[in-house]
């Protein structure tokens, strides 16, 4: 049995973006007709569309499809969610992990929807600070929980391979609502995301 990945792209959009990539390559001094570059503009066009698929996703719709009534009022934590995004200042990748928690107030959501929400907001041109707030606000609006917590740890290629060129630096951002503004609750969350389960 063979496996073939199927990606769907609008031919017109792909062609227009590819034309622009050809122009960029020419301005950089490249020969777009040489063997190694003949298909590069089209491949780059599809790659950038894949990396920015968040523009075609609705995070609120994603989470609304899996909300359930449940009388559970303890912390729900989904940690170590891989994320990949593009810095809107340089269109270079940043990547890392998101840790998301909420305390239900009569409603819970399907656990797989939380990573999908992270993807919906991260797969577009972003800054880490706004990404953190967007994830928090989406859960807050959809679930009306007792509190939401989001922490993102990421490395930014715009700092690693250009500018200050600091390969070992990372950036942490956080956003909290409700019960997570209480020191005791926040400390419990931070302990849960930093400890490894045995």
NUDRENTOR-577391 format. One record per atom (N, C-alpha, C): residue in one letter; x, y, z. Coordinates in steps of 0.1 Angstrom, whole numbers, plus 5000, padded with zeros to 4 digits. Example, Ala and Ser with C-alpha at 12.3 -4.5 7.8 and 13.67 -1.06 7.14 Angstrom:
<recs>
A513249435078 A512349555078 A513249675078 S512849785071 S513749895071 S512950005079 
</recs>
This chain:
<recs>
X500949885000 X500050005000 X500950125000 X500650224991 X501450344991 X500650454997 X501450555002 X500750675008 X501250795000 X500250874995 X500550994988 X499851114995 X500651204999 X500051325006 X499451414995 X498251464998 X497451544989 X497251684995 X497851784989 X497651924993 X496851994982 X495952074986 X495152144976 X495552294975 X495752344963 X496152484962 X495452534950 X495052664951 X494452734940 X495452764930 X495252724918 X496252734907 X496552884904 X495552964904 X495753104901 X496653174912 X496253154924 X497053214935 X498453154935 X498553024933 X499952964933 X500753024922 X500153044910 X500953104899 X501353244902 X500453324908 X500853464911 X501953474921 X501853394931 X502953394942 X504253344936 X504153244927 X505353194921 X506053294912 X505253374905 X505753484896 X506553584905 X506053614917 X506753704926 X508053644931 X508053514934 X509253454939 X510253454927 X509853434915 X510753444904 X511453574903 X510653684905 X511253814905 X512253834916 X511953784928 X512853794939 X514153734936 X514053604931 X515353534927 X516153614917 X515453674907 X516153744897 X516853864903 X516153934912 X516754054919 X517954014928 X517953894933 X519053844941 X520253804933 X520053804919 X521153774911 X521153624906 X520053554908 X519953414904 X519453404889 X519753284884 X519253244870 X518053154873 X516853204871 X515653114874 X515453004864 X516353004853 X516152904843 X517152784845 X518052804855 X518952694858 X518252574864 X518752454862 X518052334866 X517552324880 X518352364889 X517952364904 X516852454908 X516652564899 X515652664903 X514352664895 X514352574884 X513152584875 X511852574883 X511752484892 X510452464899 X510452524913 X511552594916 X511652654930 X510452764932 X510152854923 X509152944926 X507752884929 X507452774922 X506152704924 X506252634938 X507352574941 X507452504954 X507452604965 X508152714964 X508152814974 X506752874976 X505952894965 X504652934965 X503752844974 X503852714971 X503052614979 X503452614993 X504752624995 X505252625009 X504752745017 X504752865012 X504352975019 X502852965022 X502052915012 X500652895014 X500352795025 X501152685026 X501052585037 X501352655050 X502452725051 X502852785063 X501952895068 X501052945059 X500153055063 X498653005062 X498452875064 X497052825062 X496152875073 X496652935083 X495852995094 X494853095089 X495253165078 X494353265072 X493053205067 X493053075064 X491953005059 X491252915070 X491652935082 X491052855093 X490352955103 X489352905109 X488552985119 X488652915132 X489552975141 X489752905154 X488552895162 X487652995162 X486452995170 X485452885165 X485452875152 X484552765146 X485152625150 X486452615150 X487052485154 X486652445168 X486752535177 X486452505191 X484952485193 X484052565186 X482652555188 X482052425184 X482852345175 X482352215171 X482452105181 X483152135192 X483352035202 X483252085216 X482152145219 X481952195233 X480852115239 X481152065252 X480251975258 X479952025273 X478652005277 X478252035291 X478951935300 X479651985310 X480251885320 X480451965333 X480151895344 X480251955357 X481651925362 X482651985357 X484051965361 X484652095363 X485252115375 X485752255378 X487252255382 X487952145377 X489452145380 X490152185368 X491452215369 X492252255358 X492452155347 X492352195335 X492552115323 X493852175316 X494852095315 X496152145309 X496452055297 X496752125286 X497352065274 X498752125272 X499752055274 X501152115274 X501952055263 X503052125260 X504052085250 X503352075236 X502552165232 X501852165219 X502952235209 X503352155200 X504352215190 X503752325182 X504452425180 X503852535171 X504952585162 X504552625150 X505452675140 X504752805134 X505452915133 X504853035128 X505953115121 X505453225115 X506353315107 X506353455114 X507453505117 X507653635122 X507153735112 X506253825115 X505653915105 X506654025102 X507754045109 X508754145106 X509754105096 X510053975095 X511053935086 X510653815077 X509453755080 X508953635074 X509953525075 X510453515087 X511353405091 X510653315102 X510953195103 X510153105112 X510453135127 X509453115135 X509753095149 X508952975153 X509452895163 X508952765166 X509152735181 X508352655186 X508452615200 X507252535205 X506852565218 X505752495224 X504852585231 X503552555230 X502552625238 X501952535249 X501752595260 X501152525271 X499852605275 X498752525274 X497352595275 X496552525286 X495952605294 X495052545305 X493852635306 X492752565311 X491552645315 X490852565326 X490052645334 X489252585344 X487852595340 X487152475337 X485852485332 X484752545341 X483752595335 X482652655343 X481352605337 X481252465336 X480052405331 X480252355317 X481352395310 X481552355296 X483052315295 X483252205287 X484552165283 X484652155268 X485852145263 X485952125248 X486852005245 X486651945234 X487451835229 X488951865230 X489751775236 X491151815238 X491851835226 X491551775215 X492251795202 X492051935196 X490951995201 X490652125195 X491652235200 X492252215212 X493152315217 X494452325208 X495052215205 X496152225195 X495752275182 X494552245177 X494052305165 X493852455165 X493452505177 X493352645179 X494752715178 X495752645185 X497052695184 X497552705169 X497252605162 X497652605147 X496952715140 X495652735142 X494952835135 X495552975136 X495953005148 X496553135151 X498053145147 X498753035148 X500153035146 X500553025131 X499652965123 X500052945109 X499653065101 X500253175104 X500053305097 X501253395101 X501353515095 X502353605099 X501953655113 X502953645123 X502553665137 X503753735144 X503353775156 X504353805167 X503953715179 X504853675186 X504653575197 X503653635208 X503853765210 X503053835220 X501553825217 X501253865204 X499853855200 X499253715199 X500153625194 X499653485193 X499253435207 X499953465217 X499653425231 X498253475235 X498053605232 X496753665236 X495553605228 X495853585215 X494753535206 X494253395211 X495253305215 X494853175220 X494053185232 X494553275242 X493853295254 X492453345252 X492253445244 X490953515242 X489953415235 X490453335226 X489653245219 X488953145229 X489753085238 X489252995248 X488353065257 X488653185261 X487853265270 X486453295264 X486453335252 X485153365245 X484353245243 X484953135239 X484253015235 X483652935247 X484352935258 X484052845269 X483552925282 X483753055282 X483453135295 X483853055307 X485153015308 X485652935319 X485953025331 X486352955342 X486753035354 X488153095352 X488853055342 X490153115339 X490853045328 X491753115321 X492553055310 X493953095313 X494953005309 X496353035310 X497052985297 X497853065292 X498653035280 X500153075282 X501052985280 X502453015281 X503052965268 X503853045261 X504553005249 X506053025250 X506752915247 X508252925247 X508652905232 X509452995227 X509752985213 X511153035210 X511752985199 X512953035193 X512653105180 X513353215178 X513053295166 X514253295157 X514053255144 X515153255135 X515653395131 X514753495133 X515153635130 X516253675140 X516253615152 X517353645162 X518553545161 X518253425155 X519253325155 X520253335142 X519653365131 X520453365119 X520653495112 X520153605118 X520453735114 X520453825126 X520653955124 X520654055135 X521654015146 X521153985158 X522053955169 X522653815168 X522153725160 X522653595158 X522953525172 X521953515180 X522053445193 X521253305192 X521953195189 X521353075186 X520753005199 X521153045210 X520652975222 X519553055230 X519153165224 X518153245231 X516753195228 X515853215238 X514453175236 X513553285242 X512353285238 X511453395243 X510253325249 X509853365261 X508653315268 X507653425270 X506353395266 X505253495268 X504153425275 X503353495283 X502253435290 X501053535291 X499953465292 X498653545293 X497653465302 X497053535311 X496153475321 X494853545323 X493853475326 X492553535330 X491953465342 X491053535348 X490253475359 X491153415370 X490853285374 X491453225385 X492953215383 X493453225371 X494953215369 X495653345373 X494853445376 X495453565381 X495753555396 X495253445403 X495553415417 X496953345417 X497753385426 X499153335426 X499153175429 X498253135437 X498152985440 X497852905428 X496852955420 X496452875408 X497552885397 X498053005396 X499153025385 X500352935389 X500752935401 X501852845405 X501552705403 X500352655405 X500052515402 X500152485387 X499652575379 X499752565364 X501252555360 X502052655365 X503452655361 X504252535365 X503852485377 X504452355382 X504052245373 X502852235368 X502352125360 X503052125346 X503352245341 X503952245327 X505452235328 X506052245339 X507452235340 X507852095345 X506952025352 X507251895357 X507051785347 X507851685347 X507551565338 X506851455346 X505851405340 X505051295346 X505951165346 X505851095356 X506550965357 X505750845354 
</recs>
